[in-house]
Amino acid sequence: MQLQKKCENFNEDRVPAVISVYYARYDTPLPAHIFTQLANVLPESLQAAIYRYRQWEDAHAALLGKHLLRHSLLRQGLPYTLQNIEYTTYRRPFIKGTPDFNITHSGNIVACAVAEKGLVGIDIEKLQLLPVDDFRQQFSGEEWQRICQDPAPPAVFYRYWTRKEAVLKAAGTGLNEALHLLNTTTDIVSYDQHTWQLNTVSIMPAYICHLACSEMNNTISVQEVSISELAL
């Protein structure tokens, strides 16, 4: 387990809470019997959703994301299962009585963040070339200026994109037309009547990942979970 970064401590009397980030890699399709074994553990409704995906990468991300959540519940010794998942109006999943969690995936990586306290959002993106100008309306003036001035525009684009997504996912509001009003050039931002601490999470080269948490005093733990561990 890698202890990665401690959020800025605004109240030294508080005991740091932990945000655990579990991630898994799937560079190639899983053997059919392993995929079926993992799928059969899930509730029927989740199985049906996974088998509806046409691309193997999307099906694997959905499957392993749920298993990372299951892994975290088992690690915490909580008396809940994936059967207890509920959804907000914006389809944000949650389980009553458990720490807040959030799942993200891109490329061949899927990650699940679990916060001991407060709300958490996580977003990961694999670096790739894209028409950055098409997204101008999604960024604040200051964000866009930094994107345009940076010598590596795809990387800085994904930096601010994942920071925005992390906040939106933590708040549970989803993408909206006022995205340009959310300025993430600082590590502390206000959005949806909350204050959010933004943190960089290093998982793999060629990926950019950020966390948003409503608690200001956290330690972030990052751990890779193998497919064999999930299959157990």
Buried (B, 14 or more C-beta within 10 A) or exposed (E): EEEBBEBEEEEEEEEBBBBBBBBBBBEEEBEEEBBEEBBEBBBEEBBEBBEEBEEEBEBBBBBBBBBBBBBBBEEEEBEBBBEBBEEEEEEBBBBEEBBBBBBBBBBBBBBBBBBBBBBBBBBBBBBEEBEBEEBEEBBBEEBBEBBBEEEEBBEBBBBBBBBBBBBBBBBBBEEEEEBBEBBBBEBEBEBBEBEBBBBBBEBBEEBBBBBBBBBBBBBBBBBBBEBEEBEE
